[in-house]
Amino acid sequence: TDNNAASDFAITGGLTVTSAATQDSFTITSSADTEHAQQITANSLTSGHALDIVTSATTGAAIDIEDSTGDTASAEGALFIKNTDSTLTQQQYLIQGRYTDSDDANGDFLLFEDNAGTDQFVIGQDGDITITGVALGTDALTLTAGDILLTSGNFDMTSGDFNVTLTGTADAAITKTATGTAAEEGLEITFNATTGQPEI
């Protein structure tokens, strides 16, 4: 590809770069402010990958992205993935991950940390989500529309208030379905405070 620069060169076929153990294998430096430092165009792929990275390193990452100008106004993040097909006909995913070992407790899917290395957002091996949050009374998870659906399991709250604001014709409904001689209470309130009294 010719970008009208004297130092441009084209390669037809493969390119193999081998370096010493302590040197970078391939370095790209770009001073252009509107062009891409590296662009890969693969329009004829049927089963291959535009970029295939295989690593057996025990330390370090397969891809390490470092942005030193993160305060620059931009609509894009450090990693911006786009699918420009406007007529999708099959299931697609912008990000997909997979472990060969699916039973290892060390196999979490996603981790975001602060500068001190403290976990802030984690998606664990079974899809369990942990959000550190800020403090009591501060939203850690916000849904602007839609419902929360719990098909099995418990809803446990160990601290804080449980506040429900109903508007219009909305209702707060608790339905208990029991069979046979089930003796569990439909609604049980345990009040252990030394002062005050429960109110309904």
Rosetta blueprint (number, residue, H / E / L):
1 T L
2 D L
3 N L
4 N L
5 A L
6 A L
7 S L
8 D L
9 F L
10 A L
11 I L
12 T L
13 G L
14 G L
15 L L
16 T L
17 V L
18 T L
19 S L
20 A L
21 A L
22 T L
23 Q L
24 D L
25 S L
26 F L
27 T L
28 I L
29 T L
30 S L
31 S L
32 A L
33 D L
34 T L
35 E L
36 H L
37 A L
38 Q L
39 Q L
40 I L
41 T L
42 A L
43 N L
44 S L
45 L L
46 T L
47 S L
48 G L
49 H L
50 A L
51 L L
52 D L
53 I L
54 V L
55 T L
56 S L
57 A L
58 T L
59 T L
60 G L
61 A L
62 A L
63 I L
64 D L
65 I L
66 E L
67 D L
68 S L
69 T L
70 G L
71 D L
72 T L
73 A L
74 S L
75 A L
76 E L
77 G L
78 A L
79 L L
80 F L
81 I L
82 K L
83 N L
84 T L
85 D L
86 S L
87 T L
88 L L
89 T L
90 Q L
91 Q L
92 Q L
93 Y L
94 L L
95 I L
96 Q L
97 G L
98 R L
99 Y L
100 T L
101 D L
102 S L
103 D L
104 D L
105 A L
106 N L
107 G L
108 D L
109 F L
110 L E
111 L E
112 F E
113 E E
114 D L
115 N L
116 A L
117 G L
118 T L
119 D E
120 Q E
121 F E
122 V E
123 I E
124 G L
125 Q L
126 D L
127 G L
128 D L
129 I E
130 T E
131 I E
132 T L
133 G L
134 V L
135 A L
136 L L
137 G L
138 T L
139 D L
140 A L
141 L L
142 T L
143 L L
144 T L
145 A L
146 G L
147 D L
148 I L
149 L L
150 L L
151 T L
152 S L
153 G L
154 N L
155 F L
156 D L
157 M L
158 T L
159 S L
160 G L
161 D L
162 F L
163 N L
164 V L
165 T L
166 L L
167 T L
168 G L
169 T L
170 A L
171 D L
172 A L
173 A L
174 I L
175 T L
176 K L
177 T L
178 A L
179 T L
180 G L
181 T L
182 A L
183 A L
184 E L
185 E L
186 G L
187 L L
188 E L
189 I L
190 T L
191 F L
192 N L
193 A L
194 T L
195 T L
196 G L
197 Q L
198 P L
199 E L
200 I L
